[in-house]
Amino acid sequence: MKRLSLALLALVTALVAEAHVPFLKPNQFNVTHHRLTIESAFTEFPFQADFAMDSPNFTITSPAGEVTAIKPIAKTKAAVYLEPELKEEGSYRISTGQRVGPVYKAVETPDKKLYFAADMKRVSGKPTTMNYYSYADTYIFKGQQKYKPVPLNKGLEIIPLASPNGVQLGGELSLQVLEHGKPVPNARIIVVTDNEHFSKRRMEDLYDVENVRPSNLHANQQGEFTFKPQKAGLNFLFVTVHHQLNEHLWESLNASLTLEVNLPPETANKP
């Protein structure tokens, strides 16, 4: 029993050694059949589920803007699964809502940057603590897209200003970063494509405040930015905002958005 306990402790330590980020992943964005499943998990490399992200605030927003709570239908160690029902044509927002996480040990550097998990080993500064908040969104549709932005105005959100299901390779999509309904000026948006760490050998921690990958985007003073996808398929947008609450406590607000980028019609059937 003692050996088993030590093994479990080692496993838990390994899981929290790196900074994980939240994501939602539908098995279909254009919903054409009833086998719709949405995966909710934390990861270091989207979209590979490392451990389950449950939330008391899962919601579905209908094309008419009606927000309804939804409950998971299954949970494993790696992921939580949702099966929302789409009753009408149009675009639907699936959201974890703001999920309150644990308080972590952290390091505050002299220039007011905040680090936790494995990042603490490579910086020096003042010991502090950090409360981690997660927020993940994705959009699916049935029939016509019929989209309008509907912020929940709680926590950190990445809100598409046009239909997120209409974005194509070679096109663009306007979005806005909001915190409690207000624009976040100059927000940094990390852009990741599915499995890119295999093709580009990228090892940067997505949460790292010093992450300067070339694909990063930055919002303007109104929190708005333009996403111009460089690869078709699953794309992951991620934002982090830090606030110091007092001398000993920070809060870390984290939001992600999963998008499906399609090929333009003229190239969709070409090899």
HUDA-V289528 format. One record per residue. N is the residue number from 1. RES is the residue in one letter. PSI is psi in whole degrees, 0 to 359 (999 if undefined). Layout:
# HUDA-V289528
n=N res=RES psi=PSI
n=N res=RES psi=PSI
This chain:
# HUDA-V289528
n=1 res=M psi=320
n=2 res=K psi=318
n=3 res=R psi=321
n=4 res=L psi=318
n=5 res=S psi=318
n=6 res=L psi=322
n=7 res=A psi=319
n=8 res=L psi=320
n=9 res=L psi=319
n=10 res=A psi=322
n=11 res=L psi=314
n=12 res=V psi=318
n=13 res=T psi=319
n=14 res=A psi=322
n=15 res=L psi=325
n=16 res=V psi=4
n=17 res=A psi=330
n=18 res=E psi=161
n=19 res=A psi=115
n=20 res=H psi=153
n=21 res=V psi=153
n=22 res=P psi=151
n=23 res=F psi=155
n=24 res=L psi=138
n=25 res=K psi=110
n=26 res=P psi=152
n=27 res=N psi=348
n=28 res=Q psi=136
n=29 res=F psi=320
n=30 res=N psi=100
n=31 res=V psi=110
n=32 res=T psi=354
n=33 res=H psi=173
n=34 res=H psi=4
n=35 res=R psi=52
n=36 res=L psi=126
n=37 res=T psi=139
n=38 res=I psi=125
n=39 res=E psi=136
n=40 res=S psi=122
n=41 res=A psi=169
n=42 res=F psi=150
n=43 res=T psi=163
n=44 res=E psi=331
n=45 res=F psi=98
n=46 res=P psi=136
n=47 res=F psi=64
n=48 res=Q psi=109
n=49 res=A psi=124
n=50 res=D psi=313
n=51 res=F psi=156
n=52 res=A psi=141
n=53 res=M psi=98
n=54 res=D psi=160
n=55 res=S psi=141
n=56 res=P psi=0
n=57 res=N psi=25
n=58 res=F psi=132
n=59 res=T psi=160
n=60 res=I psi=130
n=61 res=T psi=122
n=62 res=S psi=168
n=63 res=P psi=334
n=64 res=A psi=357
n=65 res=G psi=7
n=66 res=E psi=128
n=67 res=V psi=124
n=68 res=T psi=138
n=69 res=A psi=144
n=70 res=I psi=150
n=71 res=K psi=146
n=72 res=P psi=150
n=73 res=I psi=348
n=74 res=A psi=154
n=75 res=K psi=131
n=76 res=T psi=182
n=77 res=K psi=331
n=78 res=A psi=332
n=79 res=A psi=161
n=80 res=V psi=146
n=81 res=Y psi=136
n=82 res=L psi=148
n=83 res=E psi=73
n=84 res=P psi=151
n=85 res=E psi=128
n=86 res=L psi=111
n=87 res=K psi=343
n=88 res=E psi=166
n=89 res=E psi=147
n=90 res=G psi=188
n=91 res=S psi=142
n=92 res=Y psi=137
n=93 res=R psi=126
n=94 res=I psi=129
n=95 res=S psi=146
n=96 res=T psi=345
n=97 res=G psi=179
n=98 res=Q psi=122
n=99 res=R psi=120
n=100 res=V psi=122
n=101 res=G psi=191
n=102 res=P psi=170
n=103 res=V psi=123
n=104 res=Y psi=156
n=105 res=K psi=145
n=106 res=A psi=173
n=107 res=V psi=132
n=108 res=E psi=118
n=109 res=T psi=165
n=110 res=P psi=334
n=111 res=D psi=21
n=112 res=K psi=33
n=113 res=K psi=148
n=114 res=L psi=133
n=115 res=Y psi=146
n=116 res=F psi=181
n=117 res=A psi=221
n=118 res=A psi=337
n=119 res=D psi=337
n=120 res=M psi=336
n=121 res=K psi=341
n=122 res=R psi=6
n=123 res=V psi=161
n=124 res=S psi=146
n=125 res=G psi=197
n=126 res=K psi=130
n=127 res=P psi=139
n=128 res=T psi=190
n=129 res=T psi=160
n=130 res=M psi=128
n=131 res=N psi=125
n=132 res=Y psi=123
n=133 res=Y psi=137
n=134 res=S psi=149
n=135 res=Y psi=127
n=136 res=A psi=141
n=137 res=D psi=157
n=138 res=T psi=164
n=139 res=Y psi=137
n=140 res=I psi=165
n=141 res=F psi=160
n=142 res=K psi=124
n=143 res=G psi=234
n=144 res=Q psi=152
n=145 res=Q psi=320
n=146 res=K psi=67
n=147 res=Y psi=141
n=148 res=K psi=142
n=149 res=P psi=133
n=150 res=V psi=83
n=151 res=P psi=146
n=152 res=L psi=346
n=153 res=N psi=34
n=154 res=K psi=125
n=155 res=G psi=196
n=156 res=L psi=129
n=157 res=E psi=148
n=158 res=I psi=110
n=159 res=I psi=117
n=160 res=P psi=137
n=161 res=L psi=350
n=162 res=A psi=175
n=163 res=S psi=119
n=164 res=P psi=345
n=165 res=N psi=0
n=166 res=G psi=1
n=167 res=V psi=136
n=168 res=Q psi=158
n=169 res=L psi=129
n=170 res=G psi=350
n=171 res=G psi=200
n=172 res=E psi=162
n=173 res=L psi=129
n=174 res=S psi=137
n=175 res=L psi=169
n=176 res=Q psi=138
n=177 res=V psi=124
n=178 res=L psi=145
n=179 res=E psi=113
n=180 res=H psi=39
n=181 res=G psi=357
n=182 res=K psi=144
n=183 res=P psi=145
n=184 res=V psi=103
n=185 res=P psi=141
n=186 res=N psi=25
n=187 res=A psi=142
n=188 res=R psi=128
n=189 res=I psi=120
n=190 res=I psi=130
n=191 res=V psi=127
n=192 res=V psi=140
n=193 res=T psi=156
n=194 res=D psi=127
n=195 res=N psi=19
n=196 res=E psi=338
n=197 res=H psi=345
n=198 res=F psi=320
n=199 res=S psi=329
n=200 res=K psi=359
n=201 res=R psi=36
n=202 res=R psi=133
n=203 res=M psi=6
n=204 res=E psi=140
n=205 res=D psi=124
n=206 res=L psi=331
n=207 res=Y psi=342
n=208 res=D psi=125
n=209 res=V psi=344
n=210 res=E psi=11
n=211 res=N psi=116
n=212 res=V psi=34
n=213 res=R psi=146
n=214 res=P psi=335
n=215 res=S psi=355
n=216 res=N psi=145
n=217 res=L psi=160
n=218 res=H psi=133
n=219 res=A psi=162
n=220 res=N psi=193
n=221 res=Q psi=339
n=222 res=Q psi=9
n=223 res=G psi=10
n=224 res=E psi=147
n=225 res=F psi=165
n=226 res=T psi=125
n=227 res=F psi=120
n=228 res=K psi=95
n=229 res=P psi=140
n=230 res=Q psi=354
n=231 res=K psi=137
n=232 res=A psi=161
n=233 res=G psi=203
n=234 res=L psi=131
n=235 res=N psi=145
n=236 res=F psi=123
n=237 res=L psi=135
n=238 res=F psi=136
n=239 res=V psi=140
n=240 res=T psi=136
n=241 res=V psi=131
n=242 res=H psi=142
n=243 res=H psi=135
n=244 res=Q psi=118
n=245 res=L psi=322
n=246 res=N psi=188
n=247 res=E psi=335
n=248 res=H psi=3
n=249 res=L psi=131
n=250 res=W psi=163
n=251 res=E psi=141
n=252 res=S psi=111
n=253 res=L psi=129
n=254 res=N psi=131
n=255 res=A psi=143
n=256 res=S psi=157
n=257 res=L psi=126
n=258 res=T psi=126
n=259 res=L psi=151
n=260 res=E psi=120
n=261 res=V psi=123
n=262 res=N psi=159
n=263 res=L psi=148
n=264 res=P psi=153
n=265 res=P psi=322
n=266 res=E psi=344
n=267 res=T psi=355
n=268 res=A psi=328
n=269 res=N psi=9
n=270 res=K psi=147
n=271 res=P psi=999
